Amino acid sequence: MAKIIQLQQDGATVAPVIVDDAWTVLRGTAEQPLTDEQIAAAVQSQDAVLFPLSVWKASETLLAGRDTARTGVWLAPEDEPGDAEALFARVALVAVDFPVFRDGRGFSTAYLLRTRYHWKGQLRAIGDVLRDQLNFMKRCGFDAFAVRADKSIDDAIKGFTEFTVAYQASVDEPLPLFRRARAEVGAQAKETA
């Protein structure tokens, strides 16, 4: 079984752990796009399946009867995150595809899904996911990471410990460092008064 990195709450902190991945990503290629038979087989399957957003748009009635707990959707870089919002009640997981390392549109997609569209469930990074990106993905709202198959997941998990302080505001820390420092100084002043 494949493995993923998942962020889990450990008391007051969030810790990355390696867990089994029960989900199958339904994916075609430019040379071999998904066929109607492949889509129908995935819909009828009892497996947990991540369907492309384009399949949802084309086959929404076909997917209507699937169990929410084993149904997810993944967004390609050209997909609009707002198009997935209508599916939130019908899916257990939303994934964002990174087809190549240098394509950063998935970071913006994740940020929008968390902040503008208020997705509260698991948000997974799939595709060309590498150690160098993991901390930044977490900051944008991802909480699960399917590291590229040819890379060591045990090495990749170390990517979360390479930065100890974040200066900018983001999904995981809404206040920039200077505001956090100012609030800390204000709290200390109140304690001494």
C-alpha positions in Angstrom: 0.0 0.0 0.0 1.3 3.5 -0.8 2.1 5.9 2.0 1.4 9.6 2.4 2.4 12.3 4.9 -0.5 13.6 7.0 -0.6 16.3 9.5 -2.1 15.2 12.8 -3.0 17.2 15.9 -0.8 16.2 18.8 -2.0 18.2 21.8 -1.3 21.9 21.0 1.0 21.1 18.0 0.5 19.7 14.6 2.9 16.9 13.7 3.5 15.2 10.3 3.2 11.4 10.3 3.5 8.8 7.6 0.3 6.8 7.1 -1.1 4.3 4.6 -2.9 5.8 1.7 -6.2 4.1 0.9 -7.1 6.5 -2.0 -6.7 5.8 -5.7 -6.2 8.8 -8.0 -8.2 8.4 -11.2 -6.0 9.9 -13.9 -5.6 9.8 -17.6 -2.8 11.1 -19.8 -2.7 13.3 -22.9 -1.9 10.2 -24.9 -4.5 8.1 -23.2 -7.4 10.1 -21.7 -9.8 8.4 -19.4 -12.4 6.3 -21.1 -16.1 6.1 -20.2 -15.5 2.5 -19.2 -12.7 3.5 -16.8 -14.9 6.2 -15.2 -17.8 3.8 -14.9 -15.6 1.1 -13.3 -14.3 3.7 -10.8 -17.8 4.9 -9.9 -19.0 1.3 -9.3 -15.9 0.5 -7.3 -16.0 0.2 -3.5 -12.5 1.8 -3.4 -11.8 5.3 -2.2 -11.4 7.2 -5.4 -10.2 10.7 -6.2 -12.0 11.8 -9.4 -10.8 14.7 -11.6 -12.9 17.8 -11.4 -13.4 17.5 -15.2 -15.1 14.1 -14.7 -17.4 15.6 -12.0 -18.4 18.3 -14.4 -19.1 15.9 -17.2 -20.6 13.0 -15.2 -22.2 14.6 -12.1 -25.3 12.5 -12.2 -23.2 9.3 -12.6 -21.3 10.2 -9.4 -24.4 11.3 -7.4 -24.9 7.9 -5.8 -21.4 7.3 -4.5 -20.7 7.1 -0.8 -19.2 10.4 0.3 -16.7 8.8 2.7 -14.9 7.1 -0.3 -15.3 9.8 -2.9 -12.9 12.7 -3.5 -12.1 15.3 -6.2 -8.8 16.5 -7.5 -8.1 19.8 -9.2 -5.7 20.3 -12.1 -3.8 23.6 -12.3 -6.2 25.1 -14.8 -9.3 24.3 -12.7 -11.0 27.0 -10.8 -11.1 26.3 -7.1 -14.6 27.8 -6.9 -15.9 25.1 -9.1 -15.2 22.5 -6.4 -17.1 24.4 -3.8 -20.4 22.9 -5.0 -19.0 19.4 -4.3 -17.9 19.9 -0.7 -20.9 18.2 0.8 -20.4 15.2 -1.5 -16.7 14.5 -1.1 -14.5 13.5 1.8 -11.2 14.8 0.3 -10.0 17.5 -2.0 -6.7 17.1 -3.7 -4.7 19.6 -5.8 -2.4 18.3 -8.6 1.2 19.5 -9.1 2.0 18.1 -12.6 5.5 19.5 -12.5 7.7 20.9 -9.7 7.9 24.3 -11.2 4.1 24.8 -11.5 3.1 26.8 -8.4 -0.6 27.4 -9.2 -1.6 24.7 -6.7 -0.3 26.8 -3.8 -2.8 29.5 -4.8 -5.6 27.0 -5.3 -5.0 25.5 -1.8 -5.0 29.0 -0.2 -8.2 29.9 -1.9 -9.9 26.6 -1.0 -9.1 27.2 2.7 -9.7 31.0 2.9 -12.3 32.0 0.3 -14.2 28.7 -0.1 -13.8 27.5 3.5 -12.9 23.8 2.8 -12.5 22.2 6.2 -11.8 18.6 5.2 -8.5 17.0 4.1 -6.6 19.0 1.5 -4.0 16.8 -0.2 -1.1 17.7 -2.5 -0.6 15.1 -5.3 1.6 14.8 -8.3 5.2 16.1 -8.4 5.3 16.7 -4.6 8.9 17.0 -3.2 10.6 17.6 0.1 11.5 21.2 -0.7 7.8 22.2 -1.1 6.2 20.5 1.9 6.6 23.3 4.4 5.3 25.9 1.9 2.3 23.6 1.1 1.5 23.3 4.7 1.5 27.1 5.1 -1.0 27.3 2.2 -3.4 24.9 3.8 -2.5 21.4 2.7 -2.7 18.8 5.5 -1.8 15.6 3.5 1.0 15.1 1.0 1.4 12.3 -1.6 5.2 12.5 -2.2 6.3 11.6 -5.7 6.7 7.8 -5.9 10.4 7.8 -6.8 11.3 9.9 -3.7 11.8 8.7 -0.2 8.9 9.6 2.0 11.1 9.1 5.1 13.5 11.8 3.8 10.7 14.1 2.6 9.1 14.3 6.1 12.2 16.1 7.2 11.1 19.1 5.0 8.8 20.2 7.8 11.6 20.9 10.2 13.8 23.0 7.9 12.2 26.3 8.9 11.5 27.3 12.5 10.0 30.8 12.0 7.6 32.1 9.4 7.6 35.9 8.7 4.5 36.1 6.5 0.9 35.6 7.4 -0.7 32.5 5.8 -3.4 29.9 6.4 -1.4 28.2 9.2 -0.4 31.5 10.9 -2.8 34.4 10.2 -0.5 37.0 11.8 2.9 38.1 10.4 5.9 37.9 12.7 5.9 41.6 13.6 2.3 41.5 14.8 2.9 38.3 16.8 6.0 40.0 18.4 4.0 43.1 19.2 1.2 41.1 20.8 3.8 39.2 22.8 5.4 42.5 24.1 1.9 43.8 24.9 1.1 40.7 26.9 4.3 40.9 28.8 3.7 44.5 29.6 0.3 43.6 31.1 1.8 40.9 33.2 4.3 43.2 34.8 1.8 46.0 35.4 
